[in-house]
């Protein structure tokens, strides 16, 4: 499973603000890389919370079953 931290670029403060976290449990990403899939999903879920969807970025982390618990 991949866990994405979804952040928004705050240009005034020069840092990223955490919008939320999204889990990705799909094994088959339909030809996309995990980062492409995460960005598309993050913009769909959190796009209405920000003015500029292009300022959204993700940090992904691959979790194993042991670390999920």
CHARMM-style PDB file with segment names, atoms N, HN, CA, C and O in Angstrom:
ATOM      1  N   UNK     1       0.847  -1.172   0.000  1.00  0.00      PROA
ATOM      2  CA  UNK     1       0.000   0.000   0.000  1.00  0.00      PROA
ATOM      3  C   UNK     1       0.896   1.241   0.000  1.00  0.00      PROA
ATOM      4  O   UNK     1       1.947   1.269   0.641  1.00  0.00      PROA
ATOM      5  N   UNK     2       0.466   2.236  -0.715  1.00  0.00      PROA
ATOM      6  HN  UNK     2      -0.387   2.213  -1.236  1.00  0.00      PROA
ATOM      7  CA  UNK     2       1.190   3.505  -0.766  1.00  0.00      PROA
ATOM      8  C   UNK     2       0.384   4.557  -0.023  1.00  0.00      PROA
ATOM      9  O   UNK     2      -0.833   4.648  -0.183  1.00  0.00      PROA
ATOM     10  N   UNK     3       1.058   5.340   0.779  1.00  0.00      PROA
ATOM     11  HN  UNK     3       2.047   5.266   0.909  1.00  0.00      PROA
ATOM     12  CA  UNK     3       0.426   6.421   1.521  1.00  0.00      PROA
ATOM     13  C   UNK     3       0.969   7.734   0.976  1.00  0.00      PROA
ATOM     14  O   UNK     3       2.184   7.918   0.896  1.00  0.00      PROA
ATOM     15  N   UNK     4       0.074   8.651   0.599  1.00  0.00      PROA
ATOM     16  HN  UNK     4      -0.912   8.502   0.664  1.00  0.00      PROA
ATOM     17  CA  UNK     4       0.473   9.944   0.041  1.00  0.00      PROA
ATOM     18  C   UNK     4       0.175  11.046   1.053  1.00  0.00      PROA
ATOM     19  O   UNK     4      -0.948  11.155   1.545  1.00  0.00      PROA
ATOM     20  N   UNK     5       1.175  11.855   1.360  1.00  0.00      PROA
ATOM     21  HN  UNK     5       2.088  11.766   0.961  1.00  0.00      PROA
ATOM     22  CA  UNK     5       0.946  13.100   2.095  1.00  0.00      PROA
ATOM     23  C   UNK     5       0.685  14.148   1.026  1.00  0.00      PROA
ATOM     24  O   UNK     5       1.498  14.334   0.120  1.00  0.00      PROA
ATOM     25  N   UNK     6      -0.433  14.823   1.128  1.00  0.00      PROA
ATOM     26  HN  UNK     6      -1.093  14.673   1.864  1.00  0.00      PROA
ATOM     27  CA  UNK     6      -0.801  15.836   0.138  1.00  0.00      PROA
ATOM     28  C   UNK     6      -0.531  17.210   0.752  1.00  0.00      PROA
ATOM     29  O   UNK     6      -1.064  17.555   1.807  1.00  0.00      PROA
ATOM     30  N   UNK     7       0.303  17.975   0.067  1.00  0.00      PROA
ATOM     31  HN  UNK     7       0.736  17.695  -0.790  1.00  0.00      PROA
ATOM     32  CA  UNK     7       0.709  19.290   0.559  1.00  0.00      PROA
ATOM     33  C   UNK     7       0.390  20.370  -0.468  1.00  0.00      PROA
ATOM     34  O   UNK     7       0.213  20.089  -1.653  1.00  0.00      PROA
ATOM     35  N   UNK     8       0.322  21.607   0.008  1.00  0.00      PROA
ATOM     36  HN  UNK     8       0.466  21.835   0.971  1.00  0.00      PROA
ATOM     37  CA  UNK     8       0.046  22.766  -0.831  1.00  0.00      PROA
ATOM     38  C   UNK     8       1.194  23.751  -0.675  1.00  0.00      PROA
ATOM     39  O   UNK     8       1.583  24.070   0.449  1.00  0.00      PROA
ATOM     40  N   UNK     9       1.737  24.232  -1.773  1.00  0.00      PROA
ATOM     41  HN  UNK     9       1.421  23.973  -2.685  1.00  0.00      PROA
ATOM     42  CA  UNK     9       2.851  25.181  -1.730  1.00  0.00      PROA
ATOM     43  C   UNK     9       2.357  26.548  -1.266  1.00  0.00      PROA
ATOM     44  O   UNK     9       1.562  27.195  -1.949  1.00  0.00      PROA
ATOM     45  N   UNK    10       2.825  26.972  -0.121  1.00  0.00      PROA
ATOM     46  HN  UNK    10       3.470  26.446   0.433  1.00  0.00      PROA
ATOM     47  CA  UNK    10       2.507  28.304   0.390  1.00  0.00      PROA
ATOM     48  C   UNK    10       3.679  29.208   0.036  1.00  0.00      PROA
ATOM     49  O   UNK    10       4.721  29.173   0.690  1.00  0.00      PROA
ATOM     50  N   UNK    11       3.504  30.010  -0.993  1.00  0.00      PROA
ATOM     51  HN  UNK    11       2.658  30.038  -1.525  1.00  0.00      PROA
ATOM     52  CA  UNK    11       4.600  30.835  -1.495  1.00  0.00      PROA
ATOM     53  C   UNK    11       4.970  31.961  -0.532  1.00  0.00      PROA
ATOM     54  O   UNK    11       6.123  32.391  -0.500  1.00  0.00      PROA
ATOM     55  N   UNK    12       4.005  32.441   0.254  1.00  0.00      PROA
ATOM     56  HN  UNK    12       3.069  32.091   0.228  1.00  0.00      PROA
ATOM     57  CA  UNK    12       4.300  33.501   1.216  1.00  0.00      PROA
ATOM     58  C   UNK    12       5.246  33.013   2.310  1.00  0.00      PROA
ATOM     59  O   UNK    12       6.239  33.666   2.629  1.00  0.00      PROA
ATOM     60  N   UNK    13       4.920  31.857   2.875  1.00  0.00      PROA
ATOM     61  HN  UNK    13       4.113  31.327   2.615  1.00  0.00      PROA
ATOM     62  CA  UNK    13       5.726  31.314   3.967  1.00  0.00      PROA
ATOM     63  C   UNK    13       6.868  30.428   3.475  1.00  0.00      PROA
ATOM     64  O   UNK    13       7.699  29.989   4.270  1.00  0.00      PROA
ATOM     65  N   UNK    14       6.913  30.164   2.170  1.00  0.00      PROA
ATOM     66  HN  UNK    14       6.238  30.521   1.524  1.00  0.00      PROA
ATOM     67  CA  UNK    14       7.943  29.332   1.552  1.00  0.00      PROA
ATOM     68  C   UNK    14       8.020  27.930   2.160  1.00  0.00      PROA
ATOM     69  O   UNK    14       9.101  27.423   2.462  1.00  0.00      PROA
ATOM     70  N   UNK    15       6.858  27.326   2.329  1.00  0.00      PROA
ATOM     71  HN  UNK    15       5.981  27.738   2.084  1.00  0.00      PROA
ATOM     72  CA  UNK    15       6.819  25.955   2.836  1.00  0.00      PROA
ATOM     73  C   UNK    15       5.552  25.277   2.344  1.00  0.00      PROA
ATOM     74  O   UNK    15       4.683  25.921   1.758  1.00  0.00      PROA
ATOM     75  N   UNK    16       5.451  23.991   2.580  1.00  0.00      PROA
ATOM     76  HN  UNK    16       6.157  23.467   3.056  1.00  0.00      PROA
ATOM     77  CA  UNK    16       4.263  23.242   2.197  1.00  0.00      PROA
ATOM     78  C   UNK    16       3.326  23.084   3.379  1.00  0.00      PROA
ATOM     79  O   UNK    16       3.762  22.809   4.496  1.00  0.00      PROA
ATOM     80  N   UNK    17       2.054  23.256   3.132  1.00  0.00      PROA
ATOM     81  HN  UNK    17       1.699  23.480   2.224  1.00  0.00      PROA
ATOM     82  CA  UNK    17       1.043  23.072   4.171  1.00  0.00      PROA
ATOM     83  C   UNK    17       0.334  21.750   3.921  1.00  0.00      PROA
ATOM     84  O   UNK    17      -0.092  21.472   2.800  1.00  0.00      PROA
ATOM     85  N   UNK    18       0.208  20.943   4.951  1.00  0.00      PROA
ATOM     86  HN  UNK    18       0.554  21.169   5.862  1.00  0.00      PROA
ATOM     87  CA  UNK    18      -0.422  19.638   4.829  1.00  0.00      PROA
ATOM     88  C   UNK    18      -1.927  19.786   4.628  1.00  0.00      PROA
ATOM     89  O   UNK    18      -2.616  20.395   5.447  1.00  0.00      PROA
ATOM     90  N   UNK    19      -2.432  19.220   3.523  1.00  0.00      PROA
ATOM     91  HN  UNK    19      -1.873  18.726   2.858  1.00  0.00      PROA
ATOM     92  CA  UNK    19      -3.870  19.216   3.271  1.00  0.00      PROA
ATOM     93  C   UNK    19      -4.516  17.940   3.803  1.00  0.00      PROA
ATOM     94  O   UNK    19      -5.649  17.965   4.284  1.00  0.00      PROA
ATOM     95  N   UNK    20      -3.796  16.832   3.716  1.00  0.00      PROA
ATOM     96  HN  UNK    20      -2.876  16.811   3.325  1.00  0.00      PROA
ATOM     97  CA  UNK    20      -4.335  15.565   4.179  1.00  0.00      PROA
ATOM     98  C   UNK    20      -3.484  14.402   3.714  1.00  0.00      PROA
ATOM     99  O   UNK    20      -2.414  14.583   3.132  1.00  0.00      PROA
ATOM    100  N   UNK    21      -3.983  13.201   3.983  1.00  0.00      PROA
ATOM    101  HN  UNK    21      -4.852  13.054   4.455  1.00  0.00      PROA
ATOM    102  CA  UNK    21      -3.275  11.991   3.580  1.00  0.00      PROA
ATOM    103  C   UNK    21      -4.240  11.077   2.843  1.00  0.00      PROA
ATOM    104  O   UNK    21      -5.416  10.980   3.194  1.00  0.00      PROA
ATOM    105  N   UNK    22      -3.728  10.407   1.817  1.00  0.00      PROA
ATOM    106  HN  UNK    22      -2.773  10.485   1.532  1.00  0.00      PROA
ATOM    107  CA  UNK    22      -4.539   9.499   1.010  1.00  0.00      PROA
ATOM    108  C   UNK    22      -3.869   8.129   0.932  1.00  0.00      PROA
ATOM    109  O   UNK    22      -2.684   8.043   0.610  1.00  0.00      PROA
ATOM    110  N   UNK    23      -4.603   7.064   1.219  1.00  0.00      PROA
ATOM    111  HN  UNK    23      -5.566   7.133   1.480  1.00  0.00      PROA
ATOM    112  CA  UNK    23      -4.037   5.728   1.016  1.00  0.00      PROA
ATOM    113  C   UNK    23      -4.340   5.233  -0.397  1.00  0.00      PROA
ATOM    114  O   UNK    23      -5.408   5.520  -0.939  1.00  0.00      PROA
ATOM    115  N   UNK    24      -3.423   4.503  -0.984  1.00  0.00      PROA
ATOM    116  HN  UNK    24      -2.556   4.270  -0.544  1.00  0.00      PROA
ATOM    117  CA  UNK    24      -3.591   3.912  -2.319  1.00  0.00      PROA
ATOM    118  C   UNK    24      -3.357   2.418  -2.170  1.00  0.00      PROA
ATOM    119  O   UNK    24      -2.228   1.982  -1.944  1.00  0.00      PROA
ATOM    120  N   UNK    25      -4.419   1.632  -2.296  1.00  0.00      PROA
ATOM    121  HN  UNK    25      -5.337   1.986  -2.480  1.00  0.00      PROA
ATOM    122  CA  UNK    25      -4.301   0.191  -2.116  1.00  0.00      PROA
ATOM    123  C   UNK    25      -4.282  -0.569  -3.425  1.00  0.00      PROA
ATOM    124  O   UNK    25      -4.072  -1.782  -3.431  1.00  0.00      PROA
ATOM    125  N   UNK    26      -4.499   0.126  -4.542  1.00  0.00      PROA
ATOM    126  HN  UNK    26      -4.670   1.112  -4.537  1.00  0.00      PROA
ATOM    127  CA  UNK    26      -4.547  -0.569  -5.832  1.00  0.00      PROA
ATOM    128  C   UNK    26      -3.174  -1.074  -6.229  1.00  0.00      PROA
ATOM    129  O   UNK    26      -2.170  -0.379  -6.072  1.00  0.00      PROA
ATOM    130  N   UNK    27      -3.144  -2.279  -6.738  1.00  0.00      PROA
ATOM    131  HN  UNK    27      -3.959  -2.844  -6.866  1.00  0.00      PROA
ATOM    132  CA  UNK    27      -1.889  -2.829  -7.266  1.00  0.00      PROA
ATOM    133  C   UNK    27      -1.703  -2.407  -8.721  1.00  0.00      PROA
ATOM    134  O   UNK    27      -0.590  -2.088  -9.140  1.00  0.00      PROA
ATOM    135  N   UNK    28      -2.789  -2.405  -9.490  1.00  0.00      PROA
ATOM    136  HN  UNK    28      -3.693  -2.664  -9.150  1.00  0.00      PROA
ATOM    137  CA  UNK    28      -2.734  -2.060 -10.909  1.00  0.00      PROA
ATOM    138  C   UNK    28      -3.097  -0.590 -11.065  1.00  0.00      PROA
ATOM    139  O   UNK    28      -4.244  -0.209 -10.832  1.00  0.00      PROA
ATOM    140  N   UNK    29      -2.152   0.222 -11.449  1.00  0.00      PROA
ATOM    141  HN  UNK    29      -1.220  -0.088 -11.639  1.00  0.00      PROA
ATOM    142  CA  UNK    29      -2.380   1.664 -11.597  1.00  0.00      PROA
ATOM    143  C   UNK    29      -2.727   2.054 -13.029  1.00  0.00      PROA
ATOM    144  O   UNK    29      -2.677   3.231 -13.388  1.00  0.00      PROA
ATOM    145  N   UNK    30      -3.077   1.062 -13.844  1.00  0.00      PROA
ATOM    146  HN  UNK    30      -3.117   0.106 -13.553  1.00  0.00      PROA
ATOM    147  CA  UNK    30      -3.507   1.282 -15.232  1.00  0.00      PROA
ATOM    148  C   UNK    30      -2.475   2.047 -16.049  1.00  0.00      PROA
ATOM    149  O   UNK    30      -2.810   3.008 -16.742  1.00  0.00      PROA
ATOM    150  N   UNK    31      -1.227   1.619 -15.967  1.00  0.00      PROA
ATOM    151  HN  UNK    31      -0.955   0.838 -15.404  1.00  0.00      PROA
ATOM    152  CA  UNK    31      -0.188   2.214 -16.784  1.00  0.00      PROA
ATOM    153  C   UNK    31       0.419   3.491 -16.241  1.00  0.00      PROA
ATOM    154  O   UNK    31       1.300   4.065 -16.881  1.00  0.00      PROA
ATOM    155  N   UNK    32      -0.019   3.955 -15.085  1.00  0.00      PROA
ATOM    156  HN  UNK    32      -0.735   3.489 -14.565  1.00  0.00      PROA
ATOM    157  CA  UNK    32       0.534   5.176 -14.503  1.00  0.00      PROA
ATOM    158  C   UNK    32       1.583   4.822 -13.456  1.00  0.00      PROA
ATOM    159  O   UNK    32       1.548   3.742 -12.867  1.00  0.00      PROA
ATOM    160  N   UNK    33       2.496   5.724 -13.235  1.00  0.00      PROA
ATOM    161  HN  UNK    33       2.524   6.602 -13.713  1.00  0.00      PROA
ATOM    162  CA  UNK    33       3.426   5.545 -12.126  1.00  0.00      PROA
ATOM    163  C   UNK    33       2.685   5.887 -10.829  1.00  0.00      PROA
ATOM    164  O   UNK    33       1.659   6.565 -10.870  1.00  0.00      PROA
ATOM    165  N   UNK    34       3.189   5.427  -9.684  1.00  0.00      PROA
ATOM    166  HN  UNK    34       4.023   4.875  -9.650  1.00  0.00      PROA
ATOM    167  CA  UNK    34       2.519   5.779  -8.413  1.00  0.00      PROA
ATOM    168  C   UNK    34       2.423   7.285  -8.186  1.00  0.00      PROA
ATOM    169  O   UNK    34       1.433   7.760  -7.629  1.00  0.00      PROA
ATOM    170  N   UNK    35       3.429   8.038  -8.606  1.00  0.00      PROA
ATOM    171  HN  UNK    35       4.233   7.652  -9.059  1.00  0.00      PROA
ATOM    172  CA  UNK    35       3.368   9.488  -8.397  1.00  0.00      PROA
ATOM    173  C   UNK    35       2.318  10.148  -9.292  1.00  0.00      PROA
ATOM    174  O   UNK    35       1.632  11.070  -8.853  1.00  0.00      PROA
ATOM    175  N   UNK    36       2.182   9.686 -10.550  1.00  0.00      PROA
ATOM    176  HN  UNK    36       2.739   8.937 -10.907  1.00  0.00      PROA
ATOM    177  CA  UNK    36       1.136  10.226 -11.434  1.00  0.00      PROA
ATOM    178  C   UNK    36      -0.250   9.916 -10.882  1.00  0.00      PROA
ATOM    179  O   UNK    36      -1.130  10.777 -10.872  1.00  0.00      PROA
ATOM    180  N   UNK    37      -0.437   8.687 -10.427  1.00  0.00      PROA
ATOM    181  HN  UNK    37       0.278   7.988 -10.435  1.00  0.00      PROA
ATOM    182  CA  UNK    37      -1.723   8.296  -9.863  1.00  0.00      PROA
ATOM    183  C   UNK    37      -2.036   9.109  -8.607  1.00  0.00      PROA
ATOM    184  O   UNK    37      -3.166   9.561  -8.422  1.00  0.00      PROA
ATOM    185  N   UNK    38      -1.035   9.293  -7.746  1.00  0.00      PROA
ATOM    186  HN  UNK    38      -0.117   8.925  -7.896  1.00  0.00      PROA
ATOM    187  CA  UNK    38      -1.231  10.061  -6.518  1.00  0.00      PROA
ATOM    188  C   UNK    38      -1.551  11.518  -6.782  1.00  0.00      PROA
ATOM    189  O   UNK    38      -2.407  12.097  -6.113  1.00  0.00      PROA
ATOM    190  N   UNK    39      -0.875  12.116  -7.750  1.00  0.00      PROA
ATOM    191  HN  UNK    39      -0.180  11.646  -8.294  1.00  0.00      PROA
ATOM    192  CA  UNK    39      -1.140  13.519  -8.082  1.00  0.00      PROA
ATOM    193  C   UNK    39      -2.546  13.692  -8.646  1.00  0.00      PROA
ATOM    194  O   UNK    39      -3.252  14.633  -8.285  1.00  0.00      PROA
ATOM    195  N   UNK    40      -2.950  12.786  -9.528  1.00  0.00      PROA
ATOM    196  HN  UNK    40      -2.376  12.021  -9.821  1.00  0.00      PROA
ATOM    197  CA  UNK    40      -4.283  12.880 -10.112  1.00  0.00      PROA
ATOM    198  C   UNK    40      -5.343  12.759  -9.024  1.00  0.00      PROA
ATOM    199  O   UNK    40      -6.309  13.521  -9.002  1.00  0.00      PROA
ATOM    200  N   UNK    41      -5.157  11.790  -8.116  1.00  0.00      PROA
ATOM    201  HN  UNK    41      -4.372  11.170  -8.134  1.00  0.00      PROA
ATOM    202  CA  UNK    41      -6.120  11.574  -7.054  1.00  0.00      PROA
ATOM    203  C   UNK    41      -6.124  12.744  -6.067  1.00  0.00      PROA
ATOM    204  O   UNK    41      -7.191  13.165  -5.620  1.00  0.00      PROA
ATOM    205  N   UNK    42      -4.961  13.267  -5.727  1.00  0.00      PROA
ATOM    206  HN  UNK    42      -4.095  12.924  -6.091  1.00  0.00      PROA
ATOM    207  CA  UNK    42      -4.877  14.391  -4.798  1.00  0.00      PROA
ATOM    208  C   UNK    42      -5.572  15.629  -5.356  1.00  0.00      PROA
ATOM    209  O   UNK    42      -6.253  16.345  -4.622  1.00  0.00      PROA
ATOM    210  N   UNK    43      -5.403  15.880  -6.648  1.00  0.00      PROA
ATOM    211  HN  UNK    43      -4.850  15.298  -7.244  1.00  0.00      PROA
ATOM    212  CA  UNK    43      -6.064  17.046  -7.254  1.00  0.00      PROA
ATOM    213  C   UNK    43      -7.573  16.866  -7.302  1.00  0.00      PROA
ATOM    214  O   UNK    43      -8.314  17.841  -7.177  1.00  0.00      PROA
ATOM    215  N   UNK    44      -8.040  15.634  -7.482  1.00  0.00      PROA
ATOM    216  HN  UNK    44      -7.437  14.842  -7.584  1.00  0.00      PROA
ATOM    217  CA  UNK    44      -9.480  15.386  -7.468  1.00  0.00      PROA
ATOM    218  C   UNK    44     -10.069  15.580  -6.073  1.00  0.00      PROA
ATOM    219  O   UNK    44     -11.128  16.189  -5.924  1.00  0.00      PROA
ATOM    220  N   UNK    45      -9.388  15.065  -5.058  1.00  0.00      PROA
ATOM    221  HN  UNK    45      -8.527  14.570  -5.179  1.00  0.00      PROA
ATOM    222  CA  UNK    45      -9.915  15.111  -3.694  1.00  0.00      PROA
ATOM    223  C   UNK    45      -9.757  16.489  -3.059  1.00  0.00      PROA
ATOM    224  O   UNK    45     -10.691  16.997  -2.438  1.00  0.00      PROA
ATOM    225  N   UNK    46      -8.576  17.100  -3.212  1.00  0.00      PROA
ATOM    226  HN  UNK    46      -7.817  16.688  -3.716  1.00  0.00      PROA
ATOM    227  CA  UNK    46      -8.283  18.349  -2.508  1.00  0.00      PROA
ATOM    228  C   UNK    46      -8.296  19.583  -3.400  1.00  0.00      PROA
ATOM    229  O   UNK    46      -8.043  20.684  -2.911  1.00  0.00      PROA
ATOM    230  N   UNK    47      -8.578  19.438  -4.670  1.00  0.00      PROA
ATOM    231  HN  UNK    47      -8.783  18.543  -5.067  1.00  0.00      PROA
ATOM    232  CA  UNK    47      -8.545  20.555  -5.599  1.00  0.00      PROA
ATOM    233  C   UNK    47      -9.514  21.670  -5.276  1.00  0.00      PROA
ATOM    234  O   UNK    47      -9.235  22.833  -5.567  1.00  0.00      PROA
ATOM    235  N   UNK    48     -10.655  21.335  -4.676  1.00  0.00      PROA
ATOM    236  HN  UNK    48     -10.882  20.390  -4.440  1.00  0.00      PROA
ATOM    237  CA  UNK    48     -11.640  22.368  -4.358  1.00  0.00      PROA
ATOM    238  C   UNK    48     -11.280  23.177  -3.109  1.00  0.00      PROA
ATOM    239  O   UNK    48     -11.941  24.172  -2.811  1.00  0.00      PROA
ATOM    240  N   UNK    49     -10.240  22.763  -2.373  1.00  0.00      PROA
ATOM    241  HN  UNK    49      -9.703  21.955  -2.615  1.00  0.00      PROA
ATOM    242  CA  UNK    49      -9.843  23.471  -1.158  1.00  0.00      PROA
ATOM    243  C   UNK    49      -8.821  24.574  -1.407  1.00  0.00      PROA
ATOM    244  O   UNK    49      -8.571  25.403  -0.532  1.00  0.00      PROA
ATOM    245  N   UNK    50      -8.229  24.584  -2.603  1.00  0.00      PROA
ATOM    246  HN  UNK    50      -8.432  23.910  -3.314  1.00  0.00      PROA
ATOM    247  CA  UNK    50      -7.158  25.535  -2.898  1.00  0.00      PROA
ATOM    248  C   UNK    50      -7.491  26.333  -4.155  1.00  0.00      PROA
ATOM    249  O   UNK    50      -8.310  25.908  -4.969  1.00  0.00      PROA
ATOM    250  N   UNK    51      -6.855  27.481  -4.305  1.00  0.00      PROA
ATOM    251  HN  UNK    51      -6.189  27.826  -3.643  1.00  0.00      PROA
ATOM    252  CA  UNK    51      -7.081  28.319  -5.489  1.00  0.00      PROA
ATOM    253  C   UNK    51      -6.372  27.764  -6.712  1.00  0.00      PROA
ATOM    254  O   UNK    51      -6.919  27.776  -7.815  1.00  0.00      PROA
ATOM    255  N   UNK    52      -5.144  27.273  -6.513  1.00  0.00      PROA
ATOM    256  HN  UNK    52      -4.700  27.263  -5.617  1.00  0.00      PROA
ATOM    257  CA  UNK    52      -4.316  26.810  -7.621  1.00  0.00      PROA
ATOM    258  C   UNK    52      -4.042  25.312  -7.479  1.00  0.00      PROA
ATOM    259  O   UNK    52      -3.250  24.905  -6.629  1.00  0.00      PROA
ATOM    260  N   UNK    53      -4.690  24.493  -8.302  1.00  0.00      PROA
ATOM    261  HN  UNK    53      -5.333  24.823  -8.993  1.00  0.00      PROA
ATOM    262  CA  UNK    53      -4.489  23.050  -8.232  1.00  0.00      PROA
ATOM    263  C   UNK    53      -3.061  22.652  -8.574  1.00  0.00      PROA
ATOM    264  O   UNK    53      -2.593  21.601  -8.137  1.00  0.00      PROA
ATOM    265  N   UNK    54      -2.365  23.474  -9.346  1.00  0.00      PROA
ATOM    266  HN  UNK    54      -2.745  24.328  -9.700  1.00  0.00      PROA
ATOM    267  CA  UNK    54      -0.988  23.166  -9.727  1.00  0.00      PROA
ATOM    268  C   UNK    54      -0.019  23.312  -8.545  1.00  0.00      PROA
ATOM    269  O   UNK    54       1.116  22.844  -8.624  1.00  0.00      PROA
ATOM    270  N   UNK    55      -0.449  23.950  -7.461  1.00  0.00      PROA
ATOM    271  HN  UNK    55      -1.372  24.330  -7.397  1.00  0.00      PROA
ATOM    272  CA  UNK    55       0.409  24.127  -6.285  1.00  0.00      PROA
ATOM    273  C   UNK    55       0.320  22.937  -5.333  1.00  0.00      PROA
ATOM    274  O   UNK    55       0.984  22.925  -4.297  1.00  0.00      PROA
ATOM    275  N   UNK    56      -0.491  21.942  -5.671  1.00  0.00      PROA
ATOM    276  HN  UNK    56      -1.031  21.952  -6.513  1.00  0.00      PROA
ATOM    277  CA  UNK    56      -0.592  20.733  -4.862  1.00  0.00      PROA
ATOM    278  C   UNK    56       0.553  19.797  -5.235  1.00  0.00      PROA
ATOM    279  O   UNK    56       0.851  19.609  -6.415  1.00  0.00      PROA
ATOM    280  N   UNK    57       1.190  19.214  -4.227  1.00  0.00      PROA
ATOM    281  HN  UNK    57       0.948  19.367  -3.269  1.00  0.00      PROA
ATOM    282  CA  UNK    57       2.194  18.195  -4.489  1.00  0.00      PROA
ATOM    283  C   UNK    57       2.080  17.090  -3.449  1.00  0.00      PROA
ATOM    284  O   UNK    57       1.450  17.268  -2.407  1.00  0.00      PROA
ATOM    285  N   UNK    58       2.692  15.952  -3.739  1.00  0.00      PROA
ATOM    286  HN  UNK    58       3.204  15.807  -4.586  1.00  0.00      PROA
ATOM    287  CA  UNK    58       2.575  14.795  -2.853  1.00  0.00      PROA
ATOM    288  C   UNK    58       3.958  14.283  -2.463  1.00  0.00      PROA
ATOM    289  O   UNK    58       4.952  14.494  -3.157  1.00  0.00      PROA
ATOM    290  N   UNK    59       3.972  13.603  -1.325  1.00  0.00      PROA
ATOM    291  HN  UNK    59       3.164  13.432  -0.762  1.00  0.00      PROA
ATOM    292  CA  UNK    59       5.138  12.846  -0.877  1.00  0.00      PROA
ATOM    293  C   UNK    59       4.609  11.452  -0.607  1.00  0.00      PROA
ATOM    294  O   UNK    59       3.707  11.274   0.211  1.00  0.00      PROA
ATOM    295  N   UNK    60       5.166  10.459  -1.293  1.00  0.00      PROA
ATOM    296  HN  UNK    60       5.899  10.604  -1.958  1.00  0.00      PROA
ATOM    297  CA  UNK    60       4.637   9.103  -1.145  1.00  0.00      PROA
ATOM    298  C   UNK    60       5.553   8.246  -0.290  1.00  0.00      PROA
ATOM    299  O   UNK    60       6.761   8.471  -0.206  1.00  0.00      PROA
ATOM    300  N   UNK    61       4.937   7.255   0.342  1.00  0.00      PROA
ATOM    301  HN  UNK    61       3.956   7.073   0.275  1.00  0.00      PROA
ATOM    302  CA  UNK    61       5.677   6.316   1.163  1.00  0.00      PROA
ATOM    303  C   UNK    61       5.052   4.941   0.959  1.00  0.00      PROA
ATOM    304  O   UNK    61       3.840   4.778   1.094  1.00  0.00      PROA
ATOM    305  N   UNK    62       5.872   3.970   0.639  1.00  0.00      PROA
ATOM    306  HN  UNK    62       6.857   4.103   0.529  1.00  0.00      PROA
ATOM    307  CA  UNK    62       5.405   2.608   0.447  1.00  0.00      PROA
ATOM    308  C   UNK    62       5.364   1.916   1.810  1.00  0.00      PROA
ATOM    309  O   UNK    62       6.368   1.867   2.520  1.00  0.00      PROA
ATOM    310  N   UNK    63       4.213   1.392   2.162  1.00  0.00      PROA
ATOM    311  HN  UNK    63       3.397   1.433   1.585  1.00  0.00      PROA
ATOM    312  CA  UNK    63       4.049   0.713   3.437  1.00  0.00      PROA
ATOM    313  C   UNK    63       3.986  -0.787   3.217  1.00  0.00      PROA
ATOM    314  O   UNK    63       3.405  -1.256   2.239  1.00  0.00      PROA
ATOM    315  N   UNK    64       4.582  -1.528   4.123  1.00  0.00      PROA
ATOM    316  HN  UNK    64       5.054  -1.147   4.918  1.00  0.00      PROA
ATOM    317  CA  UNK    64       4.449  -2.975   4.100  1.00  0.00      PROA
ATOM    318  C   UNK    64       3.352  -3.360   5.063  1.00  0.00      PROA
ATOM    319  O   UNK    64       2.897  -2.524   5.843  1.00  0.00      PROA
ATOM    320  N   UNK    65       2.922  -4.592   5.030  1.00  0.00      PROA
ATOM    321  HN  UNK    65       3.292  -5.272   4.397  1.00  0.00      PROA
ATOM    322  CA  UNK    65       1.844  -5.022   5.927  1.00  0.00      PROA
ATOM    323  C   UNK    65       2.243  -4.900   7.377  1.00  0.00      PROA
ATOM    324  O   UNK    65       1.401  -4.576   8.214  1.00  0.00      PROA
ATOM    325  N   UNK    66       3.498  -5.148   7.708  1.00  0.00      PROA
ATOM    326  HN  UNK    66       4.183  -5.411   7.028  1.00  0.00      PROA
ATOM    327  CA  UNK    66       3.963  -5.045   9.096  1.00  0.00      PROA
ATOM    328  C   UNK    66       3.903  -3.614   9.598  1.00  0.00      PROA
ATOM    329  O   UNK    66       3.531  -3.376  10.747  1.00  0.00      PROA
ATOM    330  N   UNK    67       4.268  -2.648   8.742  1.00  0.00      PROA
ATOM    331  HN  UNK    67       4.570  -2.841   7.808  1.00  0.00      PROA
ATOM    332  CA  UNK    67       4.244  -1.248   9.171  1.00  0.00      PROA
ATOM    333  C   UNK    67       2.840  -0.671   9.197  1.00  0.00      PROA
ATOM    334  O   UNK    67       2.600   0.327   9.876  1.00  0.00      PROA
ATOM    335  N   UNK    68       1.896  -1.283   8.464  1.00  0.00      PROA
ATOM    336  HN  UNK    68       2.091  -2.094   7.912  1.00  0.00      PROA
ATOM    337  CA  UNK    68       0.507  -0.804   8.473  1.00  0.00      PROA
ATOM    338  C   UNK    68      -0.142  -1.015   9.833  1.00  0.00      PROA
ATOM    339  O   UNK    68      -0.984  -0.228  10.265  1.00  0.00      PROA
ATOM    340  N   UNK    69       0.256  -2.065  10.484  1.00  0.00      PROA
ATOM    341  HN  UNK    69       0.940  -2.704  10.133  1.00  0.00      PROA
ATOM    342  CA  UNK    69      -0.340  -2.377  11.791  1.00  0.00      PROA
ATOM    343  C   UNK    69       0.201  -1.436  12.834  1.00  0.00      PROA
ATOM    344  OT1 UNK    69      -0.172  -1.529  14.003  1.00  0.00      PROA
TER     345      UNK     69
END
